[in-house]
Amino acid sequence: MAHKQDPNEKIVFIGDSRVRKRDYSNVVPPDYSAYPGKSEAFIPNFLLKEWMVGVVVLVGFLVLTVAHPAPLGYPADPLNGAFIPMPDWYFLFMYQLLKYPYTSEDFIVLGTLGFPGILFGGLLLAPFLDTGKERRFYRRPIASSAMLLSLVACTYLTWVSWDHYQHELSVNGTIPEHIEREIKAEEAIEKGLPRPIPGKEKIAAMVDADDPAFTETMTAAACISCHGVELEGGGAPALRGVGDHLNKEELVDVITNGQGEGAMPAFKDSLSAEQIDQIATWLSKQKAAAE
């Protein structure tokens, strides 16, 4: 340090011993690529990358749920025996798993707690069980096989569940509520009418409610136990306005031979041809236009 005011004197600064030199090696880890056998620091480098991957997966998952939302059905009707409950698509594999004998009935605890506990427990224990430094999947046979098996099982169970659901719809002649809603909305728009509001549709009034075909024959045949006391529907479709969809000949065929592999039983052995004709004639008069 200079001791006099000489502009030509060379000034050398020495460090102030009172200022401590800070060590940032623990705050920002060095690049370990230059050290063979070493890896990057778990916090914050590795954890930050894992979080970023998780965010990308979560965003992709949200995009799928927004693009293919669960269809909004009609208000719940506990008397509707034709309704087939189905979970959201991402739970179909678990829904199908619970149908198998070893995960239902006497083994319901195994299906609802055992299997999910094994799956989620395996995910939680994975970091502690798979402690190898090898990252290439083909050199990690146990972890890679478990992941591949899980993906194949989920895909297969989802496909089987959806295929069985479509088969049930075909056998019972049932149209899913969200598709039925779209059809009714399109028909209303074509006729220049407002879109129908599910659960608030106006029910057609019965024609000739005192007709013996209804008060005697259908009551004796226990038709109202499924179709409702006022034919408003319940365990089976409503029959009010059925004349708009089926003519007398079609109604005779349905009553005589049944429909949907037992969903609608056949009455050819319990009712005479005259009684069936009487019921079909009365039902063919039940039209919405007759309100």
C-alpha positions as CSV (number, residue, x, y, z in Angstrom):
1,M,0.0,0.0,0.0
2,A,1.3,3.4,-0.8
3,H,2.5,5.6,2.0
4,K,2.7,8.9,0.1
5,Q,0.9,10.7,-2.7
6,D,3.1,9.5,-5.6
7,P,1.0,8.9,-8.8
8,N,3.8,6.7,-10.3
9,E,3.9,4.4,-7.3
10,K,2.6,0.8,-7.9
11,I,-0.3,0.1,-5.5
12,V,-0.8,-3.5,-4.4
13,F,-4.0,-4.4,-2.6
14,I,-3.9,-7.1,0.0
15,G,-7.0,-9.0,1.2
16,D,-8.8,-7.8,4.3
17,S,-8.5,-10.6,6.9
18,R,-11.8,-9.6,8.4
19,V,-13.7,-10.7,5.3
20,R,-14.2,-14.5,5.4
21,K,-14.1,-16.5,2.2
22,R,-17.3,-18.4,1.7
23,D,-17.4,-22.0,0.6
24,Y,-20.2,-22.5,-2.0
25,S,-19.4,-26.1,-2.7
26,N,-22.3,-27.4,-0.5
27,V,-24.8,-24.9,-2.0
28,V,-24.2,-25.6,-5.7
29,P,-22.7,-29.0,-6.2
30,P,-19.9,-29.3,-8.8
31,D,-20.4,-31.2,-12.1
32,Y,-19.6,-34.8,-11.3
33,S,-19.2,-35.8,-15.0
34,A,-15.4,-35.4,-14.6
35,Y,-15.3,-37.9,-11.8
36,P,-15.8,-41.5,-13.0
37,G,-18.3,-43.5,-10.9
38,K,-19.8,-40.4,-9.4
39,S,-23.3,-39.1,-9.8
40,E,-24.9,-35.8,-9.5
41,A,-26.3,-34.5,-6.1
42,F,-29.7,-35.7,-5.2
43,I,-30.7,-32.3,-3.9
44,P,-31.4,-30.1,-5.8
45,N,-30.2,-31.5,-9.2
46,F,-31.7,-34.9,-9.4
47,L,-34.9,-34.0,-7.4
48,L,-35.5,-31.0,-9.6
49,K,-35.3,-33.2,-12.8
50,E,-37.7,-35.8,-11.2
51,W,-40.1,-33.0,-10.4
52,M,-40.0,-31.7,-13.9
53,V,-40.7,-35.2,-15.3
54,G,-43.6,-35.6,-12.9
55,V,-45.1,-32.2,-14.0
56,V,-44.9,-33.3,-17.6
57,V,-46.7,-36.6,-16.9
58,L,-49.3,-34.8,-14.7
59,V,-50.0,-32.3,-17.5
60,G,-50.4,-35.1,-20.0
61,F,-52.7,-36.9,-17.7
62,L,-54.9,-33.8,-17.2
63,V,-55.0,-33.3,-20.9
64,L,-56.4,-36.8,-21.4
65,T,-59.0,-36.4,-18.7
66,V,-60.1,-33.0,-20.2
67,A,-60.2,-34.4,-23.8
68,H,-62.1,-37.5,-22.7
69,P,-64.2,-36.6,-19.7
70,A,-66.5,-39.1,-18.0
71,P,-70.0,-38.8,-19.6
72,L,-72.6,-37.1,-17.5
73,G,-75.5,-39.4,-17.1
74,Y,-79.1,-38.8,-16.0
75,P,-80.0,-38.3,-12.3
76,A,-79.5,-41.5,-10.3
77,D,-82.5,-43.8,-10.4
78,P,-82.2,-46.7,-7.9
79,L,-85.2,-48.4,-9.5
80,N,-83.5,-48.6,-12.9
81,G,-82.3,-52.2,-13.2
82,A,-81.1,-51.8,-16.8
83,F,-78.4,-49.3,-15.8
84,I,-74.8,-50.6,-16.1
85,P,-72.5,-48.7,-13.8
86,M,-69.0,-47.9,-15.1
87,P,-66.1,-46.0,-13.6
88,D,-63.9,-43.5,-15.4
89,W,-61.6,-45.0,-18.0
90,Y,-58.5,-44.8,-15.8
91,F,-60.1,-47.0,-13.2
92,L,-61.4,-49.7,-15.6
93,F,-58.5,-52.0,-14.9
94,M,-59.3,-52.0,-11.1
95,Y,-63.0,-52.4,-11.9
96,Q,-62.3,-55.5,-14.0
97,L,-59.9,-56.9,-11.4
98,L,-62.7,-56.8,-8.7
99,K,-64.9,-59.0,-10.9
100,Y,-62.6,-62.0,-10.6
101,P,-63.4,-64.6,-7.9
102,Y,-60.2,-64.2,-6.1
103,T,-60.7,-60.5,-5.6
104,S,-64.5,-60.4,-4.8
105,E,-67.1,-62.1,-2.5
106,D,-65.1,-64.0,0.1
107,F,-61.8,-62.3,-1.1
108,I,-63.1,-58.8,-1.2
109,V,-60.5,-57.6,1.3
110,L,-57.8,-59.0,-0.9
111,G,-59.1,-57.2,-3.9
112,T,-59.8,-53.8,-2.3
113,L,-56.9,-53.6,0.1
114,G,-54.4,-56.4,-0.7
115,F,-53.7,-55.9,-4.4
116,P,-53.7,-52.1,-4.2
117,G,-51.5,-52.2,-1.1
118,I,-49.0,-54.4,-2.9
119,L,-48.9,-52.1,-5.9
120,F,-48.5,-48.8,-4.0
121,G,-46.3,-50.4,-1.4
122,G,-44.0,-51.6,-4.2
123,L,-43.8,-48.0,-5.6
124,L,-42.9,-46.7,-2.1
125,L,-40.2,-49.3,-1.5
126,A,-38.8,-49.2,-5.0
127,P,-36.0,-46.6,-4.1
128,F,-34.9,-48.8,-1.2
129,L,-35.1,-52.1,-3.0
130,D,-33.5,-51.0,-6.3
131,T,-30.3,-49.3,-5.2
132,G,-28.2,-50.2,-8.2
133,K,-26.4,-47.4,-10.0
134,E,-27.2,-48.9,-13.5
135,R,-29.7,-46.7,-15.3
136,R,-30.1,-48.7,-18.6
137,F,-33.4,-50.6,-18.4
138,Y,-32.0,-53.8,-20.1
139,R,-29.5,-54.1,-17.3
140,R,-32.1,-53.8,-14.6
141,P,-34.2,-57.0,-15.3
142,I,-36.2,-57.0,-12.1
143,A,-37.4,-53.4,-12.1
144,S,-37.9,-53.4,-15.9
145,S,-39.9,-56.7,-15.8
146,A,-42.1,-55.4,-13.0
147,M,-42.8,-52.2,-14.8
148,L,-43.5,-54.0,-18.1
149,L,-45.8,-56.5,-16.4
150,S,-47.7,-53.7,-14.7
151,L,-48.3,-51.9,-18.0
152,V,-49.4,-55.1,-19.8
153,A,-51.7,-56.0,-16.9
154,C,-53.4,-52.6,-16.8
155,T,-53.8,-52.4,-20.6
156,Y,-55.3,-55.9,-20.7
157,L,-57.7,-55.4,-17.8
158,T,-58.8,-52.1,-19.3
159,W,-59.5,-53.7,-22.7
160,V,-61.4,-56.7,-21.2
161,S,-63.5,-54.4,-19.0
162,W,-64.5,-52.2,-21.9
163,D,-65.2,-55.2,-24.2
164,H,-67.4,-56.8,-21.6
165,Y,-69.3,-53.5,-21.1
166,Q,-70.0,-53.3,-24.9
167,H,-71.1,-56.9,-24.9
168,E,-73.6,-56.2,-22.0
169,L,-75.0,-53.2,-23.9
170,S,-75.5,-55.3,-27.0
171,V,-77.1,-58.2,-25.1
172,N,-79.5,-56.1,-23.1
173,G,-80.3,-53.7,-26.0
174,T,-79.3,-50.8,-23.8
175,I,-78.2,-47.4,-25.1
176,P,-75.7,-45.6,-22.8
177,E,-77.3,-42.5,-21.3
178,H,-74.8,-40.0,-22.8
179,I,-75.4,-41.4,-26.3
180,E,-79.2,-41.4,-25.7
181,R,-78.9,-37.8,-24.6
182,E,-77.0,-36.8,-27.8
183,I,-79.6,-38.6,-30.0
184,K,-82.5,-36.9,-28.3
185,A,-80.8,-33.5,-28.5
186,E,-80.1,-34.0,-32.3
187,E,-83.8,-35.0,-32.8
188,A,-85.0,-31.9,-30.9
189,I,-82.7,-29.6,-32.9
190,E,-83.9,-31.1,-36.2
191,K,-87.5,-30.4,-35.2
192,G,-86.7,-26.9,-34.1
193,L,-87.3,-27.7,-30.4
194,P,-85.1,-26.7,-27.5
195,R,-82.6,-29.3,-26.2
196,P,-84.3,-31.6,-23.6
197,I,-83.0,-31.3,-20.0
198,P,-82.3,-34.7,-18.5
199,G,-84.5,-35.5,-15.6
200,K,-87.0,-32.8,-16.5
201,E,-88.6,-34.3,-19.6
202,K,-92.4,-34.2,-19.6
203,I,-93.8,-37.7,-19.3
204,A,-96.6,-38.6,-21.7
205,A,-100.0,-39.2,-20.1
206,M,-101.6,-42.6,-20.3
207,V,-104.4,-43.1,-22.9
208,D,-107.4,-45.1,-21.6
209,A,-106.0,-45.7,-18.2
210,D,-109.1,-47.6,-17.2
211,D,-108.7,-50.2,-20.0
212,P,-108.8,-53.8,-18.7
213,A,-105.7,-54.5,-20.7
214,F,-103.9,-52.4,-18.1
215,T,-106.0,-52.6,-15.0
216,E,-106.4,-56.4,-15.2
217,T,-104.2,-58.2,-17.7
218,M,-101.0,-56.3,-17.2
219,T,-101.5,-56.1,-13.5
220,A,-102.0,-59.8,-13.2
221,A,-98.9,-60.4,-15.3
222,A,-96.9,-58.3,-12.9
223,C,-95.8,-55.9,-15.7
224,I,-96.0,-53.0,-13.2
225,S,-93.3,-54.6,-11.0
226,C,-90.7,-53.7,-13.6
227,H,-92.3,-50.9,-15.7
228,G,-93.7,-49.0,-12.7
229,V,-97.2,-48.6,-11.3
230,E,-98.0,-45.8,-13.7
231,L,-95.7,-47.2,-16.4
232,E,-93.2,-44.4,-15.6
233,G,-90.3,-46.9,-15.7
234,G,-88.1,-48.3,-13.0
235,G,-86.4,-51.6,-13.3
236,A,-87.4,-51.6,-17.0
237,P,-88.0,-48.8,-19.5
238,A,-91.1,-46.6,-19.3
239,L,-94.0,-47.6,-21.5
240,R,-95.6,-44.1,-21.7
241,G,-95.2,-43.0,-25.3
242,V,-94.1,-46.5,-26.4
243,G,-96.5,-46.3,-29.3
244,D,-94.2,-43.7,-30.9
245,H,-91.4,-46.2,-31.2
246,L,-93.1,-49.6,-31.7
247,N,-96.2,-50.5,-33.7
248,K,-98.7,-53.2,-32.6
249,E,-97.0,-56.1,-34.5
250,E,-93.6,-55.2,-32.9
251,L,-95.3,-55.0,-29.5
252,V,-96.9,-58.4,-29.9
253,D,-93.5,-59.9,-30.8
254,V,-91.8,-58.4,-27.8
255,I,-94.5,-59.5,-25.4
256,T,-94.7,-63.0,-26.9
257,N,-90.9,-63.8,-27.3
258,G,-89.3,-61.4,-24.9
259,Q,-86.2,-59.3,-25.5
260,G,-82.6,-58.9,-24.5
261,E,-82.0,-62.5,-23.5
262,G,-84.3,-62.4,-20.5
263,A,-84.2,-58.7,-19.7
264,M,-87.8,-58.7,-21.0
265,P,-89.3,-62.1,-20.3
266,A,-91.5,-64.0,-22.8
267,F,-95.2,-64.3,-21.9
268,K,-96.1,-66.8,-24.6
269,D,-96.6,-69.5,-22.0
270,S,-98.3,-67.4,-19.4
271,L,-100.7,-65.2,-21.5
272,S,-103.0,-66.3,-24.3
273,A,-102.7,-64.9,-27.8
274,E,-105.9,-62.9,-27.1
275,Q,-104.5,-61.3,-24.0
276,I,-101.2,-60.5,-25.7
277,D,-103.1,-58.9,-28.6
278,Q,-105.2,-56.9,-26.1
279,I,-102.1,-55.6,-24.3
280,A,-100.3,-54.7,-27.6
281,T,-103.4,-52.9,-28.9
282,W,-103.5,-50.8,-25.7
283,L,-99.8,-50.1,-25.7
284,S,-99.8,-49.0,-29.3
285,K,-102.2,-46.2,-28.3
286,Q,-99.7,-44.8,-25.8
287,K,-98.2,-41.9,-27.7
288,A,-96.6,-38.7,-26.5
289,A,-98.8,-36.8,-29.0
290,A,-101.9,-37.9,-27.1
291,E,-101.1,-35.8,-24.0
